Amino acid sequence: MLIVGRIIVGFAVGSGCVLTPMYTAELTPVALRGALGTLPTTMFVLGMIAATVMGLPFVLGNSWGWPILLTLHLLPVGLMCVVLPFCPESPRHLFLRRGEKVAAERALVWLRGTTDVQEELAVIQEEAEKDSTRDRVSIVGLLRSPFLRSTLWLAAVPMTALHFSGYSCLSFYSTAIFSAAGLTRLNSIYASLGLWCIFLLVNLVSLTLVDRSGRRILLLISHAGTLIGLCFLVLTMALTRHQGYEWTKYGSVASIFFFIVSHGVALFSVPWILGAELFTQEARAAAMTLISVVCWVTELMATLIFPLIIAAAQEYTFIIFIGFVALTGLFTYWKVPETKGKTIKQIQDLLRPPNCK
């Protein structure tokens, strides 16, 4: 039953990773699309903090408390089931997919808290008139289209960097890594909790910056900081193991914290925002499905392969992640456009060559 439950939860989480960024991007005005697009990842970090606290040995992380810990998942799910029926449908979905202009206008009025929504409605109508002959794009259709396929790369490569940067490994195995650095088991758990708390603060800072500084510049900063953190982690872990220095143990811990801070600036959240921004209404569902698959496949690969490689390569395992981050950083610098403050139509005009249909 436990395995069946985990499978069902996996399907639910996978669906949420596709639908939540889409719904958020379609509801929010252009000026707030980045900030509100960061909220799902912020809530994810809050969940990790809550799980870490509840999983402490003297709370619920013991032989009698784990069933209660699993049951607590029902609280946010129940809250969503109560609140979601009162939330409006996406105005873009109502107008572009159903052709219900009046319903879309009502939804916009409800969301914006004002009746002055004609300008925003006109932008959606212009997109509807331009795309009136286009049908919903399937996953196969997306992969067959050269333009959509190239756009998919712009969102998929940063998503690959999310996990192949070593984030999944450092977060999932942080307690073991802290223990290897010389901390006691309990202090390692506390260090992991502190790691997630700092990650939350960085996410909140990123939420305020993503619509000011822009997605692209934050991604580049995040790549640079992540590279620095990984390089120092390899150096300090190597010095600890080969030279026996005590101070380098604390350097390893500091490197992990620096890595997490840098990763949280953009690599953790911006890839989800890009996936929802770079595609029009008819292709967005297929694109977000593929991007979500990329996310979870790369996470699965990273977390399953990491224990095998680190057993043989020790600290030099992180050199692999350094290589991935360097490559995705170069791709971001040369290929990924800035989408800050642009409507979906403006982004499409930026991406689509003049001779591309």
Secondary structure in CASP SS format (residue, H / E / C, confidence):
PFRMAT SS
TARGET T0000
AUTHOR 0000-0000-0000
METHOD secondary structure of the structure
MODEL  1
M C 1.00
L H 1.00
I H 1.00
V H 1.00
G H 1.00
R H 1.00
I H 1.00
I H 1.00
V H 1.00
G H 1.00
F H 1.00
A H 1.00
V H 1.00
G H 1.00
S H 1.00
G H 1.00
C H 1.00
V H 1.00
L H 1.00
T H 1.00
P H 1.00
M H 1.00
Y H 1.00
T H 1.00
A H 1.00
E H 1.00
L H 1.00
T C 1.00
P C 1.00
V H 1.00
A H 1.00
L H 1.00
R H 1.00
G H 1.00
A H 1.00
L H 1.00
G H 1.00
T H 1.00
L H 1.00
P H 1.00
T H 1.00
T H 1.00
M H 1.00
F H 1.00
V H 1.00
L H 1.00
G H 1.00
M H 1.00
I H 1.00
A H 1.00
A H 1.00
T H 1.00
V H 1.00
M H 1.00
G C 1.00
L C 1.00
P C 1.00
F C 1.00
V C 1.00
L C 1.00
G C 1.00
N C 1.00
S C 1.00
W C 1.00
G C 1.00
W H 1.00
P H 1.00
I H 1.00
L H 1.00
L H 1.00
T H 1.00
L C 1.00
H C 1.00
L H 1.00
L H 1.00
P H 1.00
V H 1.00
G H 1.00
L H 1.00
M H 1.00
C H 1.00
V H 1.00
V H 1.00
L H 1.00
P H 1.00
F H 1.00
C C 1.00
P C 1.00
E C 1.00
S C 1.00
P H 1.00
R H 1.00
H H 1.00
L H 1.00
F H 1.00
L H 1.00
R H 1.00
R C 1.00
G C 1.00
E C 1.00
K H 1.00
V H 1.00
A H 1.00
A H 1.00
E H 1.00
R H 1.00
A H 1.00
L H 1.00
V H 1.00
W H 1.00
L H 1.00
R H 1.00
G C 1.00
T C 1.00
T C 1.00
D C 1.00
V C 1.00
Q H 1.00
E H 1.00
E H 1.00
L H 1.00
A H 1.00
V H 1.00
I H 1.00
Q H 1.00
E H 1.00
E H 1.00
A H 1.00
E H 1.00
K H 1.00
D C 1.00
S C 1.00
T C 1.00
R C 1.00
D C 1.00
R C 1.00
V C 1.00
S C 1.00
I H 1.00
V H 1.00
G H 1.00
L H 1.00
L H 1.00
R H 1.00
S C 1.00
P H 1.00
F H 1.00
L H 1.00
R H 1.00
S H 1.00
T H 1.00
L H 1.00
W H 1.00
L H 1.00
A H 1.00
A H 1.00
V H 1.00
P H 1.00
M H 1.00
T H 1.00
A H 1.00
L H 1.00
H H 1.00
F H 1.00
S C 1.00
G C 1.00
Y H 1.00
S H 1.00
C H 1.00
L H 1.00
S H 1.00
F H 1.00
Y C 1.00
S H 1.00
T H 1.00
A H 1.00
I H 1.00
F H 1.00
S H 1.00
A H 1.00
A C 1.00
G C 1.00
L C 1.00
T C 1.00
R H 1.00
L H 1.00
N H 1.00
S H 1.00
I H 1.00
Y H 1.00
A H 1.00
S H 1.00
L H 1.00
G H 1.00
L H 1.00
W H 1.00
C H 1.00
I H 1.00
F H 1.00
L H 1.00
L H 1.00
V H 1.00
N H 1.00
L H 1.00
V H 1.00
S H 1.00
L H 1.00
T H 1.00
L H 1.00
V C 1.00
D C 1.00
R C 1.00
S C 1.00
G C 1.00
R H 1.00
R H 1.00
I H 1.00
L H 1.00
L H 1.00
L H 1.00
I H 1.00
S H 1.00
H H 1.00
A H 1.00
G H 1.00
T H 1.00
L H 1.00
I H 1.00
G H 1.00
L H 1.00
C H 1.00
F H 1.00
L H 1.00
V H 1.00
L H 1.00
T H 1.00
M H 1.00
A H 1.00
L H 1.00
T H 1.00
R H 1.00
H H 1.00
Q H 1.00
G C 1.00
Y C 1.00
E C 1.00
W H 1.00
T H 1.00
K H 1.00
Y H 1.00
G H 1.00
S H 1.00
V H 1.00
A H 1.00
S H 1.00
I H 1.00
F H 1.00
F H 1.00
F H 1.00
I H 1.00
V H 1.00
S H 1.00
H H 1.00
G H 1.00
V H 1.00
A C 1.00
L C 1.00
F C 1.00
S C 1.00
V H 1.00
P H 1.00
W H 1.00
I H 1.00
L H 1.00
G H 1.00
A H 1.00
E H 1.00
L C 1.00
F C 1.00
T C 1.00
Q H 1.00
E H 1.00
A H 1.00
R H 1.00
A H 1.00
A H 1.00
A H 1.00
M H 1.00
T H 1.00
L H 1.00
I H 1.00
S H 1.00
V H 1.00
V H 1.00
C H 1.00
W H 1.00
V H 1.00
T H 1.00
E H 1.00
L H 1.00
M H 1.00
A H 1.00
T H 1.00
L H 1.00
I H 1.00
F H 1.00
P H 1.00
L H 1.00
I H 1.00
I H 1.00
A H 1.00
A H 1.00
A H 1.00
Q H 1.00
E H 1.00
Y H 1.00
T H 1.00
F H 1.00
I H 1.00
I H 1.00
F H 1.00
I H 1.00
G H 1.00
F H 1.00
V H 1.00
A H 1.00
L H 1.00
T H 1.00
G H 1.00
L H 1.00
F H 1.00
T H 1.00
Y H 1.00
W H 1.00
K H 1.00
V C 1.00
P C 1.00
E C 1.00
T C 1.00
K C 1.00
G C 1.00
K C 1.00
T C 1.00
I H 1.00
K H 1.00
Q H 1.00
I H 1.00
Q H 1.00
D H 1.00
L H 1.00
L H 1.00
R C 1.00
P C 1.00
P C 1.00
N C 1.00
C C 1.00
K C 1.00
END
